Amino acid sequence: MKQHQRYFPVWRAGRLLPFFVGVRNGAAVNLAQVVEGNEHVIRARFADASYFVRDDLRHDLASFRSRLARLTFHEQLGSMLDKSTRVEQIVERLAPALQLATGELPVAMRAAHLCKADLASRMVVEMTALQGVMGREYALRAGEPVAVAQAIEQHYWPQAAGDRLPESAAAAAVALADRLDTLCGLFALGLVPTGSADPFGLRRAALGVVQILLGRAQALDLRSALAVCAACQPLAVGAAAQQDALAFIAGRLRGVLLEAGHRHDVVEAVLAAQGHDPHAAQQAAGQLSAWLARTEWAALLEAFARCARMTRELAGTMPVLPAALQHPAEQDLWRGLQAAEAACAQHRTVDGLLRAFQPLAPLVVKFFEDVLVMDEDAAVRSNRLGMLQRVAALGAGIADLSKLEGF
């Protein structure tokens, strides 16, 4: 009704009624004939659909899978059967990272095996928008578990911003594997969206990855996930293509975080360190935004910035020899630094980082007041610079505070 004829279906209490509303551009003459003509057309449409469904049901869903070999995904990436096989492999390899429970993995594997099968059915060939929907229905008719049938449908979710997300861990795993496979393969071929042109829907795929991980509060290192996908491709996927795909996904994540109200510098700070893990980046952005509102924030950032600015041009990492620390201020800073490093190692979050740095900040200020960092003695100078390097490195992998306003 809606897609072929542009009719309005009529519902009551969630049930579709045997009526429709059409709009006629013209006078009110011969309305009975217009109604009859439209009814005749929609009956024919439904008769076709009924025939396609009955014909499809002569086979179970699994039997359609082999026919996917006749459907091309991309000439260099193989058929839809090849893609379906890759999705299955990726789900299995990502299962530990996604922490799929024992009972969820078989569901995810079976759903991944069948997730594209309905594309070869007559009903979906006739109306592509029913992909997944018919897969669910045909899976149920074939006796597949309800969880598998639902995952087949939901691996297409979300289809747009704000759309529904996969409801189960199994469905989410298949959805992520499908999208990451697409992104990895097409970026390897250099088929990057340009301007408004995005024929393969890569922006939608990348946004779907972000929405699923954020909506399910699912941690996932996309660097490792894309490496898994790269290993499953029929062509070589270099590190540059994987990095480009990762940056593309991070671009969608940037938009989501900005729309959520986070400051631009906060978003850049967390993406620089954790853009490979959307859920971790989201948490980091929230925590960092809260710290920026504190009265002591300016002093904390200034103390950290002094260490970072003094050492960022250094070519290598300078070792610290504790026995060579003679001045009380540098000894105090060393003890505080060790405590901060231990705390950060235990709590790898923005909150953990800044709570650990709070007692260290006054020691940094005292150090700069009492000690000449660039001492004439090379050994003394190197030791002091090495300590400052380690202070500046506290935020590595958590947030790049140098991106923040006021640094």
C-alpha positions in Angstrom: 0.0 0.0 0.0 2.5 2.6 1.1 5.5 2.0 -1.2 3.9 0.8 -4.4 0.6 2.7 -4.4 1.2 5.5 -1.9 -2.0 4.6 0.0 -2.5 5.3 3.7 -3.3 2.0 5.6 -5.8 2.1 8.4 -5.0 0.8 11.8 -7.1 0.3 15.0 -5.6 -0.7 18.3 -2.5 -2.0 16.6 -4.3 -4.1 14.0 -4.3 -3.5 10.3 -7.9 -3.0 9.0 -9.1 -4.0 5.5 -9.3 -0.3 4.4 -7.1 2.3 2.9 -7.2 6.0 2.2 -6.1 7.4 -1.2 -5.8 10.9 -2.4 -7.2 11.9 -5.8 -6.1 15.0 -7.7 -9.2 16.1 -9.4 -12.9 16.8 -9.1 -15.5 14.6 -7.3 -16.8 13.1 -10.5 -16.8 9.4 -11.1 -15.5 8.7 -7.6 -17.1 5.2 -7.6 -15.1 4.2 -10.6 -11.9 5.7 -9.1 -12.4 3.7 -5.9 -13.1 0.5 -7.8 -10.0 1.0 -9.9 -7.8 1.5 -6.9 -9.3 -1.5 -5.1 -8.6 -3.6 -8.2 -5.0 -2.5 -8.2 -4.4 -3.2 -4.5 -6.1 -6.6 -4.7 -3.7 -7.5 -7.5 -0.7 -6.3 -5.4 -1.8 -8.4 -2.4 -2.5 -11.4 -4.7 1.1 -11.1 -6.0 2.4 -10.8 -2.5 0.4 -13.8 -1.3 1.7 -15.9 -4.2 5.3 -14.9 -3.5 5.0 -15.8 0.1 3.3 -19.2 -0.6 6.0 -19.9 -3.2 8.8 -19.0 -0.8 7.3 -21.2 2.0 7.7 -24.2 -0.2 11.4 -24.0 0.9 12.9 -23.4 4.3 15.0 -20.3 4.9 18.3 -22.2 4.9 17.7 -23.4 1.4 17.7 -19.8 0.1 21.3 -19.2 1.4 23.0 -21.1 -1.4 21.2 -18.8 -3.9 23.0 -15.8 -2.5 26.0 -16.9 -4.7 24.0 -15.4 -7.6 23.7 -12.0 -5.9 26.8 -9.7 -6.1 27.8 -7.7 -3.1 30.8 -6.1 -4.9 32.7 -7.6 -7.8 36.0 -7.5 -5.8 34.4 -8.5 -2.5 32.4 -11.4 -3.8 28.7 -12.4 -3.6 26.2 -12.0 -0.9 27.0 -15.6 0.1 30.6 -14.6 0.5 29.6 -11.6 2.6 27.3 -13.8 4.7 30.2 -16.2 5.3 32.4 -13.4 6.4 29.8 -12.1 8.8 29.6 -15.5 10.4 33.4 -15.7 10.8 33.6 -12.2 12.2 30.9 -12.9 14.8 32.7 -15.9 16.0 36.0 -14.0 16.2 34.5 -11.0 17.9 32.5 -13.0 20.4 35.2 -12.8 23.2 35.5 -9.0 22.8 31.8 -8.6 22.8 31.5 -10.8 25.9 28.8 -13.0 24.4 27.4 -15.3 27.0 27.5 -19.1 26.5 23.9 -19.2 25.3 24.2 -16.2 23.1 27.0 -17.3 20.9 25.0 -20.2 19.2 22.2 -17.8 18.6 24.5 -15.2 17.1 26.2 -17.8 14.9 23.0 -19.3 13.5 21.6 -15.8 12.9 24.8 -14.8 11.1 24.6 -17.9 9.0 21.0 -17.1 7.9 21.0 -13.3 8.1 21.1 -12.6 4.3 19.2 -15.7 3.1 15.9 -13.9 2.6 17.5 -11.6 0.0 17.1 -14.6 -2.4 13.4 -15.0 -1.6 10.8 -13.9 -4.2 9.1 -11.6 -1.6 12.3 -9.6 -0.8 13.4 -9.5 -4.5 10.0 -7.9 -5.2 10.2 -5.5 -2.2 13.7 -5.0 -0.8 12.5 -3.0 2.2 11.2 -6.3 3.6 14.7 -7.7 4.0 15.1 -9.0 7.6 11.3 -8.8 8.1 10.7 -11.8 5.8 13.9 -13.4 7.2 12.3 -13.4 10.6 9.0 -14.7 9.4 10.5 -17.5 7.2 12.9 -18.5 10.1 9.9 -18.9 12.4 8.0 -20.9 9.8 11.1 -23.1 9.4 11.3 -23.9 13.1 14.2 -21.7 14.0 14.3 -20.4 17.6 12.6 -17.1 18.2 15.9 -15.5 19.3 17.5 -16.5 16.0 14.5 -15.1 14.0 14.6 -11.8 15.9 18.3 -11.5 15.4 17.9 -12.0 11.7 15.5 -9.1 11.5 17.2 -6.9 14.0 20.7 -7.1 12.5 19.5 -4.4 10.1 18.7 -2.1 13.0 19.2 0.8 13.3 18.5 2.0 9.8 18.6 5.7 10.6 19.5 8.1 13.4 17.2 7.6 16.3 15.9 4.2 15.0 15.4 1.1 17.1 18.6 -0.8 18.2 19.1 -4.6 18.3 17.4 -5.9 21.4 19.7 -8.8 22.1 23.5 -9.3 22.4 23.3 -11.8 19.6 21.5 -9.5 17.2 23.9 -6.7 18.1 26.9 -8.9 17.3 25.6 -9.8 13.9 24.7 -6.1 13.2 28.2 -4.9 14.1 29.9 -7.7 12.1 27.8 -6.9 9.0 28.5 -3.1 9.2 32.2 -3.5 10.0 32.7 -6.0 7.2 31.1 -3.5 4.8 33.3 -0.6 6.0 36.5 -2.6 6.0 36.0 -4.1 2.5 34.9 -0.9 0.8 37.5 1.3 2.4 40.1 -1.2 1.2 38.8 -0.5 -2.3 39.0 3.3 -1.8 35.2 3.7 -2.1 35.1 6.5 0.5 32.0 8.7 0.5 32.6 12.1 -1.1 30.3 15.1 -0.6 26.7 13.9 -0.6 27.5 10.8 -2.6 27.4 7.6 -0.5 26.1 4.9 -2.8 27.0 2.1 -0.4 25.5 3.7 2.7 28.8 3.8 4.5 27.8 6.8 6.7 24.7 5.0 7.8 26.8 1.9 8.5 29.4 3.8 10.6 26.6 5.6 12.5 24.9 2.3 13.1 28.2 0.9 14.7 28.3 4.0 17.0 24.7 3.9 17.9 24.7 0.2 18.8 27.9 0.5 21.0 26.6 3.6 22.7 23.0 2.4 23.1 24.1 -1.0 24.6 26.9 0.5 26.6 29.2 -2.0 24.9 32.9 -1.6 25.0 34.7 -2.6 21.8 38.2 -1.7 20.5 37.4 -1.0 16.9 41.1 -1.2 16.0 41.1 -4.9 16.9 37.6 -5.4 15.4 38.6 -3.9 12.0 41.8 -6.1 12.0 39.5 -9.1 12.4 37.4 -8.0 9.5 40.5 -7.3 7.4 41.7 -10.8 7.9 38.4 -12.1 6.6 38.4 -10.1 3.3 39.2 -11.6 -0.1 41.7 -8.9 -0.7 44.5 -7.3 1.3 43.4 -4.6 3.7 46.4 -2.5 4.7 46.9 -0.6 7.9 46.1 2.7 6.1 42.6 1.5 5.0 41.8 0.2 8.5 42.9 3.5 10.0 40.8 5.4 7.4 37.7 3.3 8.3 38.4 3.9 12.0 38.7 7.6 11.5 35.4 7.6 9.5 33.6 5.9 12.4 35.2 8.3 14.8 33.8 11.1 12.7 30.3 9.8 13.2 31.0 9.5 16.9 32.2 13.1 17.0 28.9 14.3 15.6 26.9 12.2 18.2 29.0 13.6 21.1 28.6 17.2 19.9 24.9 16.7 19.5 24.8 15.5 23.1 26.0 18.9 24.2 29.7 18.3 24.9 32.1 21.1 24.1 34.2 20.8 20.9 37.5 20.7 22.8 36.2 18.0 25.2 35.2 15.9 22.3 38.6 16.3 20.6 40.4 15.5 23.8 38.6 12.2 24.3 38.6 11.1 20.7 42.3 11.7 20.4 42.8 9.0 23.1 39.7 6.8 22.9 38.1 7.3 19.5 38.6 3.6 18.9 36.1 2.8 21.6 32.9 4.8 21.3 31.4 3.8 24.6 34.6 4.6 26.5 34.8 7.9 24.6 31.2 8.8 25.6 31.9 8.1 29.2 35.2 10.1 29.1 33.4 13.0 27.5 30.8 13.1 30.3 33.4 12.9 33.1 35.6 15.5 31.5 32.7 17.9 31.0 31.9 17.6 34.7 35.5 18.3 35.7 35.6 21.4 33.6 32.8 22.8 35.7 34.8 22.6 38.9 36.3 25.6 40.5 39.8 24.0 40.8 39.9 23.0 37.1 41.9 25.9 35.9 44.7 25.2 38.4 44.7 21.5 37.6 45.0 22.1 33.9 47.7 24.7 34.3 49.8 22.4 36.4 49.5 19.6 33.9 50.1 21.9 31.0 53.4 23.2 32.4 54.7 19.6 32.5 53.4 18.8 29.0 54.6 22.0 27.3 58.1 21.7 28.7 58.6 18.1 27.5 56.5 17.8 24.3 59.5 18.7 22.0 61.8 16.1 23.6 62.9 13.4 21.1 63.0 10.4 23.4 61.9 9.3 26.9 64.3 10.2 29.6 64.8 7.7 32.5 64.3 8.8 36.1 67.0 7.7 38.6 65.3 8.1 42.0 68.7 7.9 43.9 69.8 11.1 42.0 66.9 13.2 43.3 68.4 15.4 45.9 66.1 18.4 46.3 63.1 18.0 48.6 60.7 19.4 45.9 61.8 16.8 43.4 61.7 14.0 45.9 58.1 15.0 46.9 57.1 15.1 43.2 58.6 11.7 42.6 56.7 10.1 45.5 53.5 11.8 44.4 54.0 10.7 40.8 54.4 7.1 41.8 51.1 7.2 43.7 49.4 8.9 40.8 50.7 6.3 38.3 49.5 3.5 40.5 46.1 5.1 40.8 45.8 5.7 37.1 46.8 2.1 36.3 44.0 0.9 38.5 41.3 3.3 37.2 41.8 4.0 33.5 39.1 6.7 33.3 39.0 10.5 33.2 37.7 10.5 36.8 40.5 8.2 37.8 43.1 10.3 36.0 42.1 13.6 37.5 41.4 12.3 41.0 45.0 10.9 40.9 46.3 14.2 39.6 44.6 16.4 42.2 47.2 15.8 45.0 50.0 15.9 42.5 49.1 19.3 41.1 50.4 21.3 44.2 53.6 19.3 44.1 54.1 20.2 40.5 53.7 23.9 41.3 56.1 23.6 44.3 58.6 21.8 42.0 58.6 24.6 39.4 59.0 27.2 42.2 61.9 25.6 44.0 63.8 23.7 41.2 65.5 24.8 38.1 64.5 22.2 35.6 67.0 23.1 32.9 70.0 22.6 35.3 73.5 23.0 33.9 74.3 19.4 35.0 73.0 17.2 32.1 72.2 14.3 34.5 70.2 16.5 36.8 68.4 18.1 33.9 67.6 14.8 32.3 66.3 13.3 35.6 63.9 16.3 36.1 62.7 16.3 32.5 62.1 12.5 32.8 59.8 13.1 35.8 57.9 15.8 33.9 57.5 13.5 31.0 55.9 10.9 33.2 53.5 13.5 34.7 52.5 14.5 31.1 52.0 10.8 30.2 49.5 10.2 32.9 46.6 10.9 30.5 47.9 8.7 27.7 45.1 6.5 26.5 42.5 8.4 28.6 42.3 11.9 27.3 44.6 14.3 25.5 44.3 17.3 27.8 46.4 19.4 25.4 43.3 19.7 23.2 41.4 21.6 25.9 40.8 25.3 25.8 43.2 27.1 28.1 46.0 24.5 27.8 
